[in-house]
Amino acid sequence: MSTLDLCEKYFDTRDVYKLLGTTKDAKEKDIKKAYHKLSLLVHPDRVSEAQKEESTEKFKVLSKIYQVLTDPQRRALFDEQGVIDDDDEGKLATWMELWEKIFKPITVEDISNYEKEYIGSDIERRDIKVAYLGGKGCINYMMNHIPFMAVEDEPRIKEIVAGMIASNDVPEYKIFTEEPAAKRNKRHKKYARESKEAKIIKERADRRRQKDAEESSEGNLEQQILARKNHRESNYNSLMDRLLEKYGGEDDSDTVDFSAFDKKKKLKTKTPSKSQKKASVRNGRVEKQKS
């Protein structure tokens, strides 16, 4: 099936602009924003196991449409003839590859910013309803299925669910409205223990990153010292070469003649005077001249 056939099959329309909630003259940033919002609703990780296969196909269709509408040539072809080029079908095998192809890697700051937008939004309210019905009022189940929910959020979540119950939007489950204190305390202790463990893991990871950074810095310092040493040695060798060139002369002989020094030494040897000779004759014998 073609992309437009799949679009009609899963979304009941062949108008991709209508599907995204945009118009034909929408800018690329508006298309990206609309796609991001819609893709989160059909993301395979945000549905039950039974819906995962269909959700994956929906996600692929949306990603294909996004690729077309953000490519000037392919978008022009669709706008003029209502045709979507499916030549690249099959190149991106999984929904994860499609996701990584379009969105940049997620950072801690991105998650924090999304949390601020998510809490109190219609998407969170829908997730609360789905989790409440899915777990039949079990708060433990809800905590595992509602993004960013912590024990500190329980009063706020309970208030939202109470409003849904009052408006007959969801049925009342006693396990939610009359949760046993023992079950609640057990959940809170588990949450506190896991929070403490998560803090320890984070501290270890931070220390490891700091150590890696320091080792990398030390490695760079060693390289700088070695480079500086090599530079000084190079300068020294260059200086010696220049000195030899300037003062070394043309005599390259390695032999040194010491005969001239020996002659000078003999000339400097002193002969004894007459007084010294007389002083050496005493008591009828000759004393050996002291050297």
C-alpha positions as CSV (number, residue, x, y, z in Angstrom):
1,M,0.0,0.0,0.0
2,S,1.1,3.6,-0.7
3,T,1.7,6.1,2.0
4,L,-1.6,7.9,1.3
5,D,-3.5,4.5,1.3
6,L,-2.0,3.8,4.8
7,C,-2.8,7.3,5.9
8,E,-6.4,6.8,4.9
9,K,-6.4,3.3,6.6
10,Y,-5.1,4.5,9.9
11,F,-6.3,8.1,10.1
12,D,-9.4,8.2,7.8
13,T,-8.0,10.9,5.5
14,R,-5.7,11.4,2.5
15,D,-5.2,15.0,3.4
16,V,-1.9,15.1,5.2
17,Y,-2.2,18.8,6.2
18,K,-5.6,18.1,7.7
19,L,-4.1,15.1,9.6
20,L,-1.4,17.3,11.1
21,G,-3.9,20.1,11.8
22,T,-2.0,22.6,9.6
23,T,-2.7,24.3,6.3
24,K,-1.0,24.0,2.8
25,D,1.0,27.1,3.4
26,A,2.3,26.1,6.8
27,K,5.9,26.8,7.6
28,E,8.4,23.9,8.2
29,K,8.6,24.8,11.9
30,D,4.8,24.6,12.3
31,I,4.8,21.2,10.5
32,K,7.5,19.9,12.8
33,K,5.6,21.1,15.9
34,A,2.4,19.5,14.7
35,Y,4.1,16.3,13.8
36,H,5.9,16.2,17.2
37,K,2.6,16.6,19.1
38,L,0.7,14.0,17.0
39,S,3.6,11.5,17.0
40,L,3.6,11.5,20.8
41,L,0.0,10.4,20.8
42,V,0.7,7.3,18.6
43,H,4.3,6.5,19.9
44,P,4.7,2.8,20.4
45,D,6.1,3.2,23.8
46,R,2.9,5.1,25.0
47,V,0.3,2.4,24.2
48,S,-0.5,-1.0,25.6
49,E,1.1,-4.2,24.2
50,A,-2.0,-5.0,22.2
51,Q,-1.9,-1.7,20.4
52,K,1.8,-1.6,19.9
53,E,1.8,-3.1,16.4
54,E,-0.8,-0.8,15.0
55,S,0.7,2.2,16.8
56,T,4.1,1.4,15.2
57,E,2.5,1.5,11.7
58,K,0.8,4.8,12.5
59,F,4.1,6.2,13.6
60,K,5.8,5.1,10.4
61,V,3.1,6.8,8.3
62,L,3.4,10.0,10.3
63,S,7.2,9.9,9.9
64,K,6.9,9.4,6.2
65,I,4.6,12.3,5.8
66,Y,6.9,14.5,7.9
67,Q,9.9,13.6,5.7
68,V,7.9,14.5,2.6
69,L,6.6,17.8,3.9
70,T,10.0,18.9,5.1
71,D,11.7,18.2,1.8
72,P,11.0,21.2,-0.6
73,Q,11.0,19.1,-3.8
74,R,8.9,16.2,-2.5
75,R,6.5,18.7,-0.8
76,A,6.1,20.6,-4.1
77,L,5.3,17.3,-5.9
78,F,2.6,16.5,-3.4
79,D,1.1,20.0,-3.4
80,E,1.0,20.0,-7.2
81,Q,0.0,16.4,-8.0
82,G,-1.1,14.9,-4.6
83,V,1.6,12.3,-5.0
84,I,4.0,11.0,-2.3
85,D,7.3,9.5,-3.5
86,D,7.6,6.0,-1.9
87,D,11.0,5.1,-3.5
88,D,12.8,5.1,-0.1
89,E,10.3,2.7,1.4
90,G,12.1,0.1,3.5
91,K,15.3,2.1,4.0
92,L,14.4,2.9,7.6
93,A,13.5,-0.5,9.1
94,T,12.3,0.4,12.6
95,W,10.4,3.2,14.3
96,M,13.4,3.9,16.4
97,E,15.5,4.7,13.3
98,L,12.7,6.9,12.1
99,W,12.6,8.7,15.4
100,E,16.4,9.2,15.5
101,K,16.4,10.4,11.9
102,I,14.2,13.3,12.8
103,F,14.9,14.3,16.3
104,K,18.1,15.3,18.0
105,P,19.4,13.2,21.0
106,I,17.5,14.0,24.2
107,T,19.3,15.7,27.0
108,V,18.5,16.1,30.7
109,E,17.5,19.7,30.0
110,D,15.1,18.6,27.3
111,I,13.5,16.2,29.7
112,S,13.2,18.9,32.4
113,N,11.6,21.3,30.0
114,Y,9.2,18.7,28.7
115,E,8.2,17.8,32.3
116,K,7.3,21.5,32.9
117,E,5.1,21.5,29.8
118,Y,3.6,18.0,30.6
119,I,2.5,18.5,34.2
120,G,-1.0,20.0,34.2
121,S,-1.5,19.5,30.4
122,D,-4.3,17.8,28.6
123,I,-1.9,15.0,27.7
124,E,-1.1,14.3,31.4
125,R,-4.9,14.4,32.2
126,R,-5.4,11.8,29.4
127,D,-2.6,9.6,30.8
128,I,-4.0,9.8,34.3
129,K,-7.4,8.6,33.0
130,V,-5.8,5.8,31.0
131,A,-3.7,4.6,33.9
132,Y,-6.6,4.8,36.3
133,L,-8.7,2.7,34.1
134,G,-5.9,0.3,33.2
135,G,-5.0,-0.3,36.8
136,K,-8.6,-0.2,38.0
137,G,-7.6,2.4,40.6
138,C,-4.3,0.9,41.7
139,I,-2.0,3.8,42.5
140,N,1.0,1.7,42.2
141,Y,0.0,0.9,38.6
142,M,-0.6,4.5,38.0
143,M,2.8,5.5,39.2
144,N,4.4,3.1,36.7
145,H,2.4,4.4,33.8
146,I,2.1,8.2,34.3
147,P,5.3,10.1,33.3
148,F,7.0,12.0,36.1
149,M,4.5,10.9,38.7
150,A,6.0,10.7,42.2
151,V,4.6,10.2,45.7
152,E,4.6,14.0,46.1
153,D,2.1,14.2,43.2
154,E,-0.4,11.8,44.8
155,P,-2.7,14.5,46.3
156,R,-2.8,16.4,43.0
157,I,-3.5,13.2,41.0
158,K,-6.2,12.1,43.5
159,E,-7.9,15.5,43.1
160,I,-8.0,15.1,39.3
161,V,-9.4,11.6,39.5
162,A,-12.0,12.7,42.0
163,G,-13.2,15.3,39.6
164,M,-13.4,12.6,36.8
165,I,-15.4,10.4,39.2
166,A,-17.7,13.3,40.1
167,S,-18.4,14.0,36.5
168,N,-19.0,10.3,35.8
169,D,-16.1,10.3,33.4
170,V,-14.6,7.2,35.1
171,P,-16.0,4.7,37.6
172,E,-15.1,4.8,41.3
173,Y,-12.7,2.1,42.5
174,K,-12.5,1.6,46.2
175,I,-8.9,0.6,46.0
176,F,-8.2,4.1,44.9
177,T,-10.6,6.1,47.1
178,E,-10.1,3.9,50.2
179,E,-6.5,2.7,49.7
180,P,-5.2,0.8,52.8
181,A,-2.6,2.8,54.8
182,A,-0.3,-0.2,54.9
183,K,-0.2,-0.3,51.1
184,R,0.4,3.4,50.9
185,N,3.2,3.3,53.5
186,K,4.9,0.4,51.7
187,R,4.8,2.4,48.4
188,H,6.3,5.5,50.0
189,K,9.1,3.5,51.7
190,K,9.9,1.9,48.4
191,Y,9.9,5.3,46.6
192,A,12.2,6.7,49.3
193,R,14.6,3.8,49.0
194,E,14.7,4.0,45.2
195,S,15.2,7.8,45.4
196,K,18.2,7.3,47.7
197,E,19.7,4.6,45.4
198,A,19.2,6.8,42.3
199,K,21.0,9.7,44.1
200,I,23.9,7.4,44.9
201,I,24.1,6.2,41.3
202,K,24.0,9.8,40.0
203,E,26.8,10.8,42.4
204,R,28.9,7.9,41.2
205,A,28.3,8.8,37.6
206,D,29.2,12.4,38.3
207,R,32.4,11.4,40.0
208,R,33.3,9.0,37.1
209,R,32.7,11.8,34.6
210,Q,34.8,14.2,36.6
211,K,37.6,11.6,36.9
212,D,37.5,11.0,33.1
213,A,37.6,14.7,32.5
214,E,40.6,15.1,34.9
215,E,42.5,12.2,33.3
216,S,41.8,13.7,29.9
217,S,43.1,17.0,31.1
218,E,46.2,15.4,32.6
219,G,46.8,13.6,29.3
220,N,46.6,16.8,27.5
221,L,49.0,18.4,30.0
222,E,51.5,15.6,29.5
223,Q,51.3,16.0,25.8
224,Q,51.9,19.7,26.2
225,I,55.0,19.1,28.4
226,L,56.4,16.6,26.0
227,A,55.8,18.9,23.1
228,R,57.5,21.7,24.9
229,K,60.5,19.5,25.8
230,N,60.8,18.4,22.2
231,H,60.7,22.0,21.1
232,R,63.4,23.0,23.5
233,E,65.6,20.1,22.4
234,S,65.1,21.1,18.8
235,N,66.0,24.7,19.6
236,Y,69.2,23.6,21.4
237,N,70.3,21.3,18.6
238,S,69.7,24.1,16.1
239,L,71.8,26.5,18.3
240,M,74.7,24.0,18.5
241,D,74.6,23.5,14.7
242,R,74.8,27.2,14.2
243,L,77.8,27.6,16.7
244,L,79.7,24.8,15.0
245,E,79.1,26.2,11.7
246,K,80.3,29.6,12.8
247,Y,83.3,28.7,15.0
248,G,84.2,25.2,14.0
249,G,86.5,26.2,11.1
250,E,87.4,23.9,8.2
251,D,89.5,21.4,10.1
252,D,87.3,18.3,10.6
253,S,90.1,16.1,12.0
254,D,89.4,14.3,15.3
255,T,93.2,13.9,16.1
256,V,94.8,16.2,18.6
257,D,98.7,16.6,18.6
258,F,100.1,17.0,22.1
259,S,103.8,17.1,21.1
260,A,103.9,20.9,21.3
261,F,102.7,20.8,24.9
262,D,105.5,18.3,25.8
263,K,108.2,20.6,24.3
264,K,107.0,23.6,26.3
265,K,107.0,21.5,29.5
266,K,110.7,20.5,29.0
267,L,111.7,24.1,28.5
268,K,110.2,25.1,31.7
269,T,112.2,22.5,33.7
270,K,114.8,24.4,36.0
271,T,118.5,23.4,36.4
272,P,120.0,23.5,39.9
273,S,122.2,26.6,40.8
274,K,125.8,26.5,42.1
275,S,124.7,27.3,45.7
276,Q,122.3,24.4,45.6
277,K,125.1,22.0,44.4
278,K,127.4,23.1,47.2
279,A,124.7,22.7,49.8
280,S,124.3,19.1,48.7
281,V,127.9,18.2,49.7
282,R,128.1,17.8,53.5
283,N,130.3,15.7,55.9
284,G,132.3,14.2,53.1
285,R,129.3,12.7,51.2
286,V,127.0,13.8,48.4
287,E,123.3,14.1,49.2
288,K,120.9,13.2,46.5
289,Q,119.3,16.3,45.0
290,K,115.7,16.4,46.0
291,S,113.5,16.8,43.1
